[in-house]
Amino acid sequence: MLPDALAAIDIGTNSVHMLIARISGNGRFEVITRQKEMVRLGSGEGEMKRLEPDAVERGIAALGRCRALADSFGAPIHAVATSAVREALNAEVLLQRARDEAGVDVQVISGYEEARLIQLGVLQALPVYDRPLVLVDVGGGSTEILFGFRGTIGYARSLKLGALRMARRFFPGGVVEGDAVERCRRYIAALLAPIHHDVAVLRHEVAVASSGTAETLTAMAIARRGDTIPQKLNGATISRKELAAIVADLAAATTPDERRRLPGIESSRADILLGGAIVLEEVVDALGIDELVISEYAL
């Protein structure tokens, strides 16, 4: 057992991610270990209104493994669930089984709270506390956009735009057909349109991206430059131009098998990455962002 250890679990639409850390006296933490499993809670039919039985099974099994690992470090667990669970009409099935079978109490959080917690993670990872920032986190089911400064929030919005959600809607099975890319772009742009007015008076000095989608796209950009992909992507950058080129590469590879051959891609994301990449590109264009800095810490 380790003193002052805590385990934090993020139950997302695409994955269950746990981080175990030792808390230090200055309000910071040292990561001991992490565990991440793609469970695809948002894999059901329709607009993610129900958690399918097989997805619940995968989620409970992953939480059980998280519980065992946390117990081995003597770390109490704090678990939150986001888009897929907060939208599901049968969310209580997963929440009750998580308590009864995995011994994990799960708090379902709002999109605003999700954005707030992501910002706290970013402030641990990057030296941006004294700089006005815009934060973009493209998850499996939702995208969080936040403008902040010194830990305060000037604006935060959660949109029902995510890699898994877009893939299921426009690229079933990960396959690109016909004008699916353009239809996906139009759909995302329409949902982003109201944000133009909302953030017109807000400024940012640095733009930060978090989540597996952004990390994978940045790894692909680094590979495209001909550089070696570092073990840690924290602080790495991807430009607006590089992002556009990666989206074009992903769209030109019309099947997941073709995409898996692209340098730097995370194989398990090959069927859903295009949807998330288009979301990120549309956000970057809408907010006039020229470069994104990657934060490996998020929710």
C-alpha positions in Angstrom: 0.0 0.0 0.0 1.1 3.5 -0.8 0.3 6.5 1.4 -1.7 9.3 -0.1 -2.5 7.3 -3.3 -5.7 8.0 -5.2 -7.3 6.2 -8.2 -9.3 8.3 -10.7 -11.5 6.5 -13.3 -12.9 8.2 -16.4 -15.8 6.1 -17.9 -16.1 7.5 -21.3 -18.0 6.6 -24.5 -15.1 4.8 -26.0 -12.9 3.8 -23.1 -12.5 3.2 -19.4 -9.3 5.0 -18.2 -7.9 4.8 -14.7 -4.9 6.7 -13.4 -3.4 6.0 -10.0 -1.3 8.8 -8.5 0.5 9.7 -5.3 -0.6 13.1 -4.0 2.2 15.5 -3.1 2.0 18.3 -0.5 2.0 21.2 -3.0 -1.3 20.3 -4.7 0.3 18.3 -7.4 0.6 14.5 -8.1 3.0 11.9 -9.3 1.5 9.2 -11.6 2.2 5.7 -10.4 0.4 3.7 -13.1 -2.5 3.9 -15.5 -4.8 1.4 -17.2 -6.9 2.0 -20.3 -9.4 -0.3 -22.0 -11.5 0.4 -25.1 -15.0 -0.8 -24.1 -17.1 1.2 -26.5 -20.1 1.9 -24.2 -21.6 4.1 -26.9 -21.7 1.3 -29.5 -25.5 0.7 -29.5 -28.0 1.7 -32.1 -29.6 5.1 -32.3 -28.4 8.3 -30.7 -26.7 6.5 -27.7 -30.0 6.4 -25.8 -29.4 2.9 -24.5 -26.3 1.0 -23.2 -26.3 -2.3 -25.0 -26.0 -5.5 -22.7 -22.6 -6.5 -24.3 -21.3 -2.9 -23.8 -22.4 -3.0 -20.1 -20.6 -6.4 -19.7 -17.4 -4.9 -21.1 -17.7 -1.9 -18.9 -18.3 -3.9 -15.7 -15.4 -6.2 -16.5 -13.1 -3.3 -17.1 -14.2 -1.7 -13.8 -13.5 -4.9 -12.0 -9.9 -4.9 -13.2 -9.6 -1.3 -12.2 -10.8 -2.1 -8.7 -8.3 -4.9 -8.4 -5.4 -2.7 -9.5 -6.5 0.2 -7.2 -6.8 -2.2 -4.3 -3.2 -3.5 -4.8 -2.0 0.1 -4.2 -4.4 0.7 -1.4 -5.9 3.6 -3.4 -9.5 4.8 -2.9 -11.4 5.2 -6.2 -13.1 8.3 -7.6 -15.0 7.4 -10.7 -17.0 9.6 -13.1 -19.0 8.8 -16.2 -19.5 11.1 -19.2 -21.4 11.3 -22.4 -22.6 7.7 -23.1 -23.8 7.1 -19.5 -25.3 10.5 -18.9 -27.4 10.2 -22.1 -28.5 6.6 -21.7 -32.0 6.0 -20.5 -30.9 2.7 -18.9 -27.7 4.2 -17.2 -28.8 2.9 -13.8 -28.2 -0.7 -15.0 -24.5 0.1 -15.3 -24.3 2.2 -12.2 -26.0 -0.4 -10.0 -23.8 -3.3 -11.4 -20.7 -1.1 -11.0 -21.5 -0.8 -7.3 -22.6 -4.4 -6.7 -20.1 -6.3 -8.9 -17.1 -4.1 -9.2 -17.4 -2.2 -5.9 -17.1 1.1 -7.7 -19.4 4.1 -7.0 -19.8 6.1 -10.2 -20.8 9.8 -10.4 -22.4 10.9 -13.7 -21.1 14.4 -14.4 -22.4 17.1 -16.7 -20.6 18.4 -19.8 -19.7 21.6 -17.9 -18.2 19.7 -15.0 -16.4 17.4 -17.5 -14.8 20.5 -19.1 -13.9 22.0 -15.7 -12.1 18.8 -14.6 -10.3 18.5 -18.0 -8.9 22.0 -17.5 -7.6 21.0 -14.0 -5.8 18.1 -15.6 -4.3 20.3 -18.3 -3.0 22.8 -15.7 -1.2 19.9 -14.1 0.4 18.8 -17.4 1.4 22.1 -19.1 2.8 25.4 -17.9 -0.2 27.4 -19.1 -1.6 28.7 -15.8 -0.8 32.3 -16.5 -1.9 32.3 -20.2 -5.4 32.6 -21.5 -6.2 29.3 -23.1 -8.7 27.5 -25.2 -9.1 23.8 -24.5 -10.6 21.3 -26.9 -11.2 17.7 -25.9 -12.7 15.4 -28.5 -13.9 12.3 -26.8 -15.9 9.3 -28.1 -19.3 10.8 -27.5 -18.8 14.5 -26.8 -16.5 17.4 -27.4 -15.7 19.9 -24.7 -14.6 23.4 -25.5 -13.4 25.7 -22.7 -11.9 29.2 -22.5 -10.0 29.7 -19.2 -7.4 31.7 -17.4 -5.6 30.9 -14.1 -8.0 28.1 -13.4 -11.1 30.2 -13.9 -13.6 29.5 -16.7 -14.7 32.2 -19.1 -16.7 29.8 -21.2 -17.4 26.1 -21.3 -19.6 24.1 -23.7 -20.1 20.4 -24.3 -21.3 19.3 -27.7 -22.7 16.0 -28.8 -19.8 15.5 -31.2 -17.3 12.7 -30.7 -15.2 10.2 -32.6 -17.4 7.2 -32.0 -20.7 9.1 -32.4 -19.6 10.6 -35.8 -18.2 7.3 -37.0 -21.5 5.5 -36.3 -23.5 8.2 -37.9 -21.4 8.9 -41.1 -18.9 6.0 -41.4 -20.6 2.8 -40.3 -18.0 0.1 -39.9 -15.3 2.7 -40.4 -16.0 2.7 -44.1 -16.1 6.0 -46.2 -18.7 6.0 -48.9 -19.9 8.7 -51.3 -20.1 12.2 -49.8 -20.0 11.0 -46.2 -17.0 13.2 -45.3 -18.7 16.4 -46.6 -22.0 15.5 -44.9 -20.1 14.9 -41.6 -18.4 18.3 -42.0 -21.7 20.1 -42.6 -23.3 18.5 -39.6 -20.4 19.4 -37.3 -20.2 23.0 -38.7 -23.9 23.5 -38.0 -23.5 22.4 -34.3 -20.5 24.7 -33.9 -22.1 27.7 -35.5 -23.6 29.2 -32.3 -20.2 29.1 -30.6 -18.9 31.9 -33.0 -21.2 34.4 -31.3 -20.6 33.0 -27.8 -16.8 33.4 -27.9 -16.4 36.4 -30.1 -15.0 38.6 -27.2 -12.8 35.9 -25.7 -9.1 35.6 -26.5 -6.5 32.9 -26.2 -2.7 32.8 -26.2 -2.4 29.1 -26.3 -4.7 26.3 -27.7 -4.6 22.9 -25.9 -6.0 19.6 -27.1 -6.4 16.5 -24.9 -7.8 13.0 -25.4 -6.8 10.0 -27.4 -8.0 11.4 -30.7 -5.8 14.4 -30.5 -2.8 12.4 -29.3 -3.2 9.9 -32.2 -3.5 12.7 -34.7 -0.4 14.4 -33.3 1.6 11.1 -33.5 0.5 10.8 -37.1 1.6 14.3 -37.8 5.0 13.7 -36.2 5.4 10.5 -38.3 4.4 12.4 -41.4 7.3 14.9 -40.7 9.6 11.9 -40.8 10.4 12.3 -37.1 10.5 9.6 -34.4 7.3 9.6 -32.3 8.3 10.2 -28.7 7.0 7.9 -25.9 5.4 11.0 -24.2 3.4 13.4 -26.4 2.8 15.9 -23.6 3.7 19.3 -25.0 3.9 18.1 -28.6 2.2 20.2 -31.2 0.2 19.8 -34.4 -0.5 22.7 -36.7 -3.8 23.5 -38.5 -2.1 22.6 -41.8 -0.8 19.3 -40.5 -4.2 18.4 -39.1 -5.9 19.1 -42.5 -3.3 16.8 -44.2 -4.0 14.0 -41.7 -7.7 14.3 -42.2 -7.2 14.0 -46.0 -5.0 10.9 -45.5 -7.7 9.3 -43.2 -10.5 10.1 -45.7 -8.5 8.7 -48.6 -8.0 5.4 -46.8 -11.6 4.3 -47.1 -11.6 1.3 -44.8 -10.2 0.6 -41.3 -7.6 -1.9 -42.8 -6.3 0.8 -45.1 -6.1 3.3 -42.2 -4.1 0.9 -40.0 -1.3 1.2 -42.6 -1.0 4.9 -42.0 2.2 5.8 -40.1 1.6 6.7 -36.4 -2.0 5.6 -36.2 -3.2 3.7 -33.1 -4.6 0.6 -34.7 -7.6 0.2 -32.3 -8.9 3.7 -33.4 -8.7 3.0 -37.2 -12.5 2.6 -37.5 -13.5 5.8 -35.6 -10.6 8.2 -35.9 -11.8 9.9 -39.1 -14.9 11.1 -37.3 -13.0 12.6 -34.4 -10.4 14.1 -36.7 -13.1 16.0 -38.6 -14.5 17.3 -35.4 -11.2 18.6 -34.3 -10.4 20.1 -37.7 -13.8 21.9 -37.7 -13.3 23.2 -34.2 -9.8 24.5 -35.1 -11.2 26.3 -38.2 -14.2 27.7 -36.3 -12.1 29.1 -33.5 -9.2 30.3 -35.7 -6.6 28.1 -34.0 -3.2 27.8 -35.8 -1.6 25.3 -33.5 -2.6 22.8 -30.8 -0.4 21.8 -27.9 -1.1 18.3 -26.6 -1.9 17.7 -22.9 -1.6 14.0 -21.9 -3.6 14.8 -18.8 -7.3 15.3 -19.2 -10.4 14.2 -17.2 
